[in-house]
Structures are given as structure tokens and as C-alpha cells.
């Protein structure tokens, strides 16, 4: 991951602060102060850990157990006596042996997010900060270098096309993004209303073979109704890259809270803005259909395999499933959306 200029600025601030803190107090360099938010690079006392301090205007009650912790960093409440009163202060602190490079990415992204939300109420800024940190924790569970594999790139492209379709068909933007649960370890890619939609994407020109991850994925006794969104992509020279699709979706947001929510899900899905130049493949959607999972649908579930079979992965021909719609609007009533 190539460092951005913002990464370099933050790293420079931490280097300048190294060894300057004493006792249990903070040594800080202000990064920005705007609206209801202040952000500072900091180090504290003998521990000297790289930290990002965020001040949010107003009293923001936070219980210790509610704040994100783990995956190389923790978020804690703190006091910064050298700055103006009336702010609730939080410290994002790198923990050994957390990667300094990745922590710098997290802190830089958080600074950008806080600056973009600084005119909103303090409680909303705090909620957005916590949500973004949790998204980064989900990202850090991935074992990669910050760039999606070809298969993951194709899969994310398909999920984004479904998200775009859901929003275009009238679901409120933040609700649609919140329903996109696949990146945050959801059983299905989308939990919408009372049911779910699992997305499968292929670049094959004929047939539609989909990999089913486990015995629960197509079990409609867990979520009902259950649909599979079948997305077929072609790869023309004049198609759309993954970053271009991300930009296209983001450019149409009307809800002020949508960009931050969208960014959270993208990070959790493994998409980093700093790696956008890696995604050069161009795609065009030639098919988007919603296929219904019924009692008679061919699939493996815990109810129809021997009890001694504890887990299974298999490949299913989606052409065996009936098409229930070619747009989300055609299935939304059945989901109660």
C-alpha cells in the first residue's frame, strides 16, 4: 500500500512527538479543528504509542465495553486538559504488535471522515467514528495486502450492482447500505425486510455455476423469503471498472449519512481507495435476475443431509432456480420492503 500525502503528514507528526510526552499526559499536534470536531496526532508518556485524538463537542457518554478494541488498536475515552472544554475526547491507540503502516491508514481515513462530518451533531460524529473503526477491524481480519483478488473483485462488483438496483428501486440509501451485511460477516449478502438476497456473480458466457459456501446459505428456514441475485458480467473494452462503479454509486447519494455508511461497508469488504489503481478490469452487466429459493429448490441444507455431515461447500447450477424478477421492485413486496 503506497502511503498518501496525508499518511506522510501524520507519520511526520508522530515522529516529531516521539519522546516529548511526560508522566501520563499527552503530547499533541493539531491536525484540524472545525465545527464540532478536533483531531490531533498524539503520544502519551512513557508508553509513547502512536495515537489519534478526536474531540467531539458535547457530552458523549461511552461505556468502556462499547468501544472497539482489538486487531492492532483500541479506542478509549481520555482527557486532554490543554485544549478547550466542552469536548468529549477519544484516543485511537496503536497496540503492539499492530502494523504502523496499517494503523496510519486507519488514522488518516478517520481524520478525513471526521473532517467531512464536523458540522454534524457530536453524537452523530461519534457514532460514525465508532462505525468506521469497526469497519476497519473487519478489514483487518482479512489475510491479504489490501488488494482484492480477481474473484473478490468480481464478487464485489456484483454486490454493488445489486445495491445500486435496490436504491434505484426506492429503498432509502442508508437503509439499503445497512442491509448490505455480507461485508460484515452476514450469512447473506443482503438482509432486506423479513428475507434475504444472496448475490452470485459470474463472467462465464454460458451456464451459471455458483459456489455455495455452507449448508446455511440457501436454507430458507433461517430467512424467508430467500432469493439469489444472479449477476452475469461481460468484459468489454469500454465497460466500467470497480472504482468507477463505486464513484458512480456514491455520486448519486442524497442522504447526508450515506457516504460514511457506504465507506464503512467498502472497507469491510476489502476495498481501499488507495488501491483503486489496481483495478483495471472493465465489466458490463448482461444479466441481473432474482431467483427464488423454494421448498423444492435443489440445495443442501442441514435438514436434508445426514446429521453426521457438519459442513459442506458445493456448486449449484442457478439455471435450476426459477426467475422471480429482473429488478428489485419485482420482489420487494414479498420481502416486506
WOLIN-V28495 format. One record per residue. N is the residue number from 1. SS is DSSP state (h for helix, s for strand, l for the rest). PHI is phi in degrees with one decimal (* if undefined). Layout:
N&SS&PHI  N&SS&PHI
This chain:
1&l&*  2&l&-74.9  3&l&-69.1  4&l&-86.3  5&h&-62.6  6&h&-66.6  7&h&-58.7  8&h&-63.0  9&h&-61.5  10&h&-67.5  11&h&-62.4  12&h&-65.1  13&h&-62.6  14&h&-63.6  15&h&-63.7  16&h&-66.1  17&h&-87.8  18&l&-59.4  19&l&83.3  20&l&-90.9  21&l&-78.0  22&l&-134.2  23&l&58.8  24&l&-111.5  25&l&-91.2  26&s&-94.4  27&s&-110.1  28&s&-134.0  29&s&-130.3  30&s&-70.8  31&s&-98.3  32&s&-162.7  33&s&-140.2  34&s&-153.7  35&l&56.1  36&l&-102.1  37&s&-144.2  38&s&-129.9  39&s&-129.3  40&s&-140.6  41&s&-77.5  42&s&-150.3  43&s&-136.9  44&s&-129.8  45&h&49.1  46&h&-66.4  47&h&-69.0  48&l&60.7  49&l&-70.5  50&l&-62.4  51&s&-142.6  52&s&-118.2  53&s&-101.9  54&s&-122.7  55&s&-105.7  56&s&-116.3  57&s&-63.8  58&l&103.3  59&l&-90.6  60&l&-111.9  61&l&-68.3  62&l&-142.4  63&l&-86.1  64&h&-53.2  65&h&-69.9  66&h&-85.6  67&l&-91.0  68&l&-61.3  69&s&-152.6  70&s&113.7  71&l&59.2  72&l&97.8  73&s&-158.6  74&s&-140.1  75&s&-112.7  76&s&-131.1  77&s&-82.1  78&s&-155.5  79&l&-123.1  80&l&-126.5  81&l&-73.2  82&l&-80.1  83&l&-113.9  84&l&-58.7  85&l&-80.2  86&l&90.7  87&s&-118.6  88&s&-94.6  89&s&-110.6  90&s&-131.1  91&s&-121.5  92&s&-93.5  93&s&-119.4  94&s&-73.6  95&l&-114.2  96&l&-69.1  97&l&-100.1  98&l&-59.3  99&l&-65.5  100&h&-66.0  101&h&-61.2  102&h&-71.7  103&h&-61.0  104&h&-63.2  105&h&-60.5  106&h&-61.3  107&h&-63.9  108&h&-64.0  109&h&-62.2  110&h&-67.5  111&h&-60.4  112&h&-61.1  113&h&-64.8  114&h&-61.1  115&h&-65.4  116&h&-71.0  117&l&-106.2  118&l&-63.3  119&l&-89.7  120&l&-84.5  121&l&-60.6  122&h&-55.4  123&h&-64.3  124&h&-74.4  125&h&-63.0  126&h&-61.8  127&h&-61.5  128&h&-66.5  129&h&-62.9  130&h&-64.0  131&h&-62.3  132&h&-67.7  133&h&-64.2  134&h&-64.1  135&h&-63.3  136&h&-65.7  137&h&-63.3  138&h&-63.4  139&h&-61.5  140&h&-71.2  141&l&-73.6  142&l&-76.8  143&l&-104.7  144&l&-152.0  145&l&-99.6  146&l&95.3  147&l&-121.6  148&l&-68.4  149&l&-69.7  150&h&-58.9  151&h&-63.3  152&h&-67.5  153&h&-60.6  154&h&-64.1  155&h&-62.6  156&h&-66.6  157&h&-58.5  158&h&-64.4  159&h&-63.7  160&h&-67.2  161&h&-63.7  162&h&-68.6  163&h&-57.2  164&h&-60.9  165&h&-64.5  166&h&-61.9  167&h&-69.0  168&h&-61.9  169&l&-89.6  170&l&110.2  171&l&-76.2  172&l&-55.1  173&h&-56.1  174&h&-65.2  175&h&-63.0  176&h&-63.7  177&h&-67.6  178&h&-61.9  179&h&-73.8  180&s&-79.2  181&l&-96.8  182&h&-54.4  183&h&-65.3  184&h&-110.0  185&l&67.4  186&l&-70.9  187&l&-64.8  188&l&-117.2  189&l&-69.7  190&s&-135.0  191&s&-108.1  192&s&-120.5  193&l&61.2  194&l&-90.5  195&s&-125.2  196&s&-144.9  197&s&-131.1  198&s&-100.6  199&s&-103.9  200&s&-126.3  201&s&-124.8  202&s&-135.6  203&l&-111.6  204&l&-70.0  205&l&-80.0  206&l&-141.0  207&l&74.2  208&l&-144.6  209&s&-91.8  210&s&-119.8  211&s&-84.7  212&s&-102.7  213&l&-76.8  214&l&-163.1  215&l&-75.3  216&l&-95.1  217&l&-61.1  218&l&-112.6  219&l&-94.1  220&l&-79.5  221&l&-78.3  222&l&-89.6  223&l&-142.5  224&l&-144.7  225&l&-75.7  226&s&-124.8  227&s&-124.0  228&s&-112.3  229&s&-85.2  230&s&-97.4  231&s&-113.9  232&s&-109.2  233&s&-113.9  234&s&-106.0  235&l&-123.5  236&l&-81.3  237&l&-70.7  238&l&-112.2  239&l&-79.9  240&s&-115.1  241&l&-80.2  242&h&-59.1  243&h&-61.3  244&h&-66.3  245&h&-67.8  246&h&-57.6  247&h&-64.2  248&h&-62.8  249&h&-64.6  250&h&-63.9  251&h&-68.7  252&l&-99.9  253&l&-65.2  254&l&-109.1  255&l&-79.8  256&l&-62.3  257&l&-86.6  258&h&-66.9  259&h&-58.1  260&h&-66.5  261&h&-61.9  262&h&-63.0  263&h&-60.6  264&h&-60.1  265&h&-66.2  266&h&-63.1  267&h&-62.1  268&h&-61.9  269&l&-78.4  270&l&97.7  271&l&-94.2  272&l&-114.5  273&h&-58.8  274&h&-66.7  275&h&-104.3  276&h&-61.7  277&h&-68.1  278&h&-77.5  279&l&-101.3  280&l&-103.0  281&l&-66.9  282&l&-112.7  283&s&-129.6  284&s&-138.7  285&s&-81.2  286&s&-103.6  287&s&-156.2  288&s&-140.5  289&s&-127.5  290&s&-108.2  291&s&-111.5  292&s&-89.9  293&s&-94.3  294&l&-116.1  295&l&-57.9  296&l&-93.3  297&l&-66.5  298&l&-70.7  299&l&-172.2  300&l&-105.4  301&l&-133.8  302&l&-64.8  303&l&-78.5  304&l&-117.1  305&l&-119.5  306&l&-56.4  307&l&-60.7  308&l&-75.2  309&l&-84.4  310&l&-89.6  311&l&-155.6  312&l&-159.0  313&l&-121.4  314&s&-153.7  315&s&-112.6  316&s&-121.1  317&s&-82.7  318&h&-66.8  319&h&-65.4  320&h&-79.3  321&l&-100.5  322&l&-69.5  323&s&-80.3  324&s&-97.7  325&s&-176.3  326&l&-114.6  327&l&-150.2  328&h&-60.7  329&h&-59.9  330&h&-78.5  331&l&-118.8  332&h&-63.2  333&h&-62.6  334&h&-67.0  335&h&-86.0  336&l&77.3  337&l&-95.4
